[in-house]
Amino acid sequence: MTNALLQIVVIICFIVLVIVLFFEKLDYLIYSIAIIVVAGLFTAIFIPEAQYLENYFTAIEWEIVFFLITFFCIVEILKENGFFHELARRLVNRYKSNLRKLFYIICIISTLTAAFIEDLSVAIIFVPIIILSCQELEINSTPFLLGMTICINLASTLTPFGSAENILIANHFNLSTLWFIVNLGLFFVISTTLTLFLLDQFVLTKEIKHPTPGMCEDIERKEVFQQIKVDDKTFKKNFYGFIILIILLIIIPSILIAGLIGLVIFVLLNPVKDKKGKSRRNVSHYLRKVDYKLIFFFICLFILVYLMELNGTIKFIEDFFVQMTTDNLFLLCLMILIITSLLSGFMDNAPVTIMFIPIVEILIGIEGVNAIPLLIAFITGINIGGNFLPQGSACDMMTLELATKECVPGMNYKKLTKIGGMFALIHLLLAIGYIIIIIFLFP
């Protein structure tokens, strides 16, 4: 009876946390801390183990926390030095004479970038470039924005560091970059190729001839283009540094070590001028720019899941999955794929990932269960679900916000939900077919 009461209280706390994520104007970190305090105090009353502070520290995946800090710092270095803006600008200027090629190049480059950098950052970088470029060319920017935001949600299936959720999964199950490329590379190529082809045939061809009206009066296009220009030397050295970072992430098993080495490289490549005008290598300058809200939010999630493990909630869900599909690997994968993708469509996929990691771990431990198709189902479900509804993906919401701010007609919540949901369903069906093939090849 006591455990049932604890489970209800912690589940209610979890639901409240999920609801808070729907309201972007609320400070979700404050609510996360408050929820953890309530759930922790209530659990500590009935379970002695929850009374010791050291248990909460051991429940946190510190390697993930420090890797996120390291990687966010690298992103801040590249953003401050205009690397991503300059890369996007050069690509647009080179292919603007061929609109169809420009569409494919923008979608492919933004997708590949999102495989290594957080998708929200990719949206922030590419959306203004797309809108400004389409204004200059007097074409509709909506097809380009749709192509970018739909495709970059597929990017996380290619690498273990394409999203914070993938980092959590890769670290917990010890999955390398090579594992992702070998087991999910083909799915990424097939799904991205088909998505671009369908977008080309049914969205780009139909809408590109409808020019976008002028942008908001307070936005000067030429001034924006001037702001994103970077000198050639700075761009090249960061480009080579970026290539080295990717290689490090591929060849070094520990993402934290690879990230730390990469951070050292970029700090050395990009000295900062102090108040006296002298150039110095200063990592603290970039550490101060990192937004730590997401990192603290993950810490709260780790603790919340720990409390759910203490009161038996996770065990109850695990037993449910085991009893339902123990003898059929395909049905087991299908349930994980569908449930995680639907949940990731309606809410942020971070709490979904945290909640399902221990469940998937138990299922992998069942005798006769092949881990590869189960992990593929988990990873694809978490990542492709973001296209079902815009609120399921931070990059979708950012694209809508920037499109509205810069007066882009036709790019609204209804349209993104309609087209994004259709492609999410296509990706879900592709994932089901891919899992069937994997099960057949690796019985």
Summary of the structure (lengths in Angstrom):
residues: 443
radius of gyration: 22.5
end to end distance: 42.1
largest distance: 69.8
contacts: 1518
relative contact order: 0.14
helix: 78%
strand: 1%
